[in-house]
Amino acid sequence: MKIQIKHKLTNVIIFEHDVENNSWKTTVELAIQNKISLRGAYLWGADLQEADLQRADLQEADLRWANLQRADLQEADLQRADLRRADLQEADLQRADLQEADLQRADLQRADLQGADLQEADLRGVENCYPKLFRNELSILKHQPIGTKLIAYKYLDGDTSPYQKCKYEIGNAYSCDFLDKDETKVCSNGVNVATLEWCLKETNNDLTRTYIVCQYEVKEDNIIIPFNTDGKFRVDEVKVLRKLTKEELQRFLDTGILK
């Protein structure tokens, strides 16, 4: 059976596959294996349950009503994709790019959105599911009493953050002019900090890097925990207490205990 994947606007054939007992899942997976861009593909209602779509280029694709249950969409490019009413139950969307994607009324129950970029995504119709969809262990930070002083971590190149190029010195306090409170953004304006597990994972446990202990005070609405975070969050101000020693870091890697 021949299946053709066409562009949603031009109707031009992007990819086709003809084999006995063919399916949309088989055809789409083969296109991805052959590094075919499916940008703008018309996949309305396609049955892609449990499909391997890792790192697929699906920008602007029409995936309305598509069955994507348990599909592997890790690091897939879904910018501006139309996913209205798509079934994404238990889909793996870790680190997927969903900027400006239309997710209205999509079913995201138990979907893994850690590290996914949801900037300007349309999530209308799934708001009531947020506590279930985006629950993570960091949420408890928002419920600590005002004035409580908590600890978080950063990793540096020497004494400088690798992205903002800000220099951090022991004993100094650092604040931001504007704290972006949009929880769909994993990384944005603010002082970005994280769990120690996240810092070590990001550096592949490189103990030659500098890891600092930061303290911040709980204020009203000053802790922004993205819905899809995998350990990173942002606050309005921190004070740098000290550097972690290599011995402390190694003990943490060996035992999970810092002290």
N, C-alpha and C positions, 0 to 999 in steps of 0.2 A: 504494500500500500504506500502510495506516495503522499508525503506531507510536505507542504511548502510553507515556509515562514516568510511572510511579506511585510513590507514597511507599511505602517498604519496610514500614511498620507499618500504616498506615491503608488502603492500597490506593487512596487518592484519586489521581485523575489530576492530575499537576502540569503536564504539557504534552503535546500530541499534534500530529502532523503527518501529513497524508495527501497523497502525491504518487507518481507513477509512479516505479518504481525507487528507492523510499525506502530509507534505511539508518539504523542507529543513529547513525552518525557525522553524517549530514545532520541528523537530528532534534535531537541534542544540541547541535550547533553552532548551529542556528537558535534553540534555546531560549536559549543564552548570548547570541547576538546581540540577542535581544529582552529581555535582562537578567532572564530568569526564574531565580529561585533554585531550584537543584536539591538543596537541603538534604534529606537523607534519601532521595534518589532510589534506586530499585531498578534498578541497572545491572549486575547479575550477568552476567558473561560477555559483555558488550557489546563489539562490535568497534569500537573507537575509534582504530584505528591512524592515526597522523599527524593526528589531530583537533586543531583550534585551540580549546583550552580555557583560554586565558589569562584570568586573574582570575575564573574560574568559581567560583560558590558551590556547593561539593560537600561541605559539612560533613555528616558522618555518613552519607554516601552508601554504598550497598553496591556496591562495585566488585570484588568477589571474582572472580578468574579473568578479569577484563576484559583485552582486548588494547589496551594503551596504548603500544605501540611507537612511538617517535619522536613521541609526542603533545606538543603545546606546552602545558605546564601552568604557565607562568611566573606567579607571584603568585597562583596558584589557592588557594582556601581549602579545605583537605582535613582540617581538624581532625576528629579522631575518625572519619575515614573508614575503612571496612573494605576494605583492599587486599590481603588475603591471597591469595597466589599470582597476583596481577596481573602481567601482563607489561609492565614499564616499561623495557625495553631502549631505551637512547638517548633516553629521554624527557627533555624540558627542564623541570626542576623548580626552576629558579632562583627563589629568594625565595618559594617555595611554603610555605604554612603547613601543616605535617604534625604539629602537636602532638597527641599521644595517638593518632595514626593507627596502625592495625594493619597492619604490613607483613610479617608472618610469611611467610617463604618467597617473598616477591615477588622477581621477577627485575629487578634494578637494574643490570645490566651496562651500563657506559658511560653511565648516567644522569647528568645534570648537576644536582647538588644544591647548587651554590654559593649561599650565603645562605639556604638553606631552613631552616625552624625544625623541628627534630626532637625537641623536648623531650618526653620521656615517650613517644616513639613506640616501638612494639614491633617490634624488628628481629631477633627470633629467626629463625634459619634463613638469615640473610644475613651472619652474623658472619664466615664464612670468606671472604667477598667484599670485606671492608673494604679491604684493601690495593689492590684493583683499583678499587673504587667511589669511594673517597674520597681517593685519592692526590692530593696537591697539592705544589707546590714548597716549601711551608713545612715539610714533614716533616723536611727535613734539619736543621732547628734542633734537633730532639730528639736528634740524634746527635753534637752538638758536645761536646768534652771538658768535664768538670766544671771550673768556674772560668773558662771562656772568657767574655769580655765582648763582648756583641753589641749591635747598634744596631737600634732600631725608631723609629716615629714616632707622633705624635698631632697632631690639629688641634684648635684651641681657638677660642672666642669671646673675643677679647682675651687674657686669661690664665686663662680658666675653661673646663673641659670642657663641651660643650653638653648632655650628658645627666646625668652625675653631679653637675654643678655644683661640681666640685672645682677649687680654684685651684692652678695649677702655676707655680712660680718657679724660675728658673735656679739651678742649683747644689744644689737640694734633692732629697732622696730621698723616694719615696712608696711605701708598702707597703699591703697589704690584710690585714684580720683573718682572712679566709677565702678561699681560692682554690678555686673550684668546678672540680673535675676531670672533670666530665661533658662528654665530647667531642661529645655530640649538641647541645649548647647553643652557638649562635654567640656570644651575648653574655651574660655572667653575672658573678658575683662574681670579682673579681681586678682587676689593673691592665690594662685593655684597651689594646693597642697594635696597630700595623699596619705594612704596607709603605707607602712614600711614594706609590706608585701608587694604593693603596686610599684614602688620605687625600684625594688630589687628585680622585679619581673621586667620592667622597662629597660634596665641596664644589663639584663642577662647575668645578674648576680656578680657584676664587676666590682670587686672590692677595692679597686684602685680609684674609684670615683669618690666624691665627697657626699656624705649623707648628713643632713642637718636636722636637728630636733627643733620644731617650731611650736610656740604656744600661742593660742588665740583665746579670746574671751567671748563667751556666748552673749550676743546682744539680740534684740528683736529683729528677726529677719535678716541676719548677716551671714548665714551659712547656706550656700547654694549647692545642693546635691542633685546633679543631673539625673533624670529618670533612668538613663542607660549607662550610668557610670560603672566602671569595673574597679573602682578604688580611688578615683580622683574627684576632688571637689574644690570649691573656692570660698574664700572668706574676704572680709574687707581689710583685715590687718593681722599681722603676726609679729611676734618677737622671736628672734633666733636665740635659742638657749645654748646650744653646743653642737659639736660634731660627734658623730658616732665613731668609735674606734673599730679597727678591723676585727679585733677580738670579739667585740659585741656583735658585729654583723655576722661573723662566722658562727657564733653561738646561736644567733637567731635562725640562721639557715639550718643548723643541725637540730635544734630543739624547738624552734618556734617561740622561744622565750627570749626576751631582750635582757632582762635583769638577771 
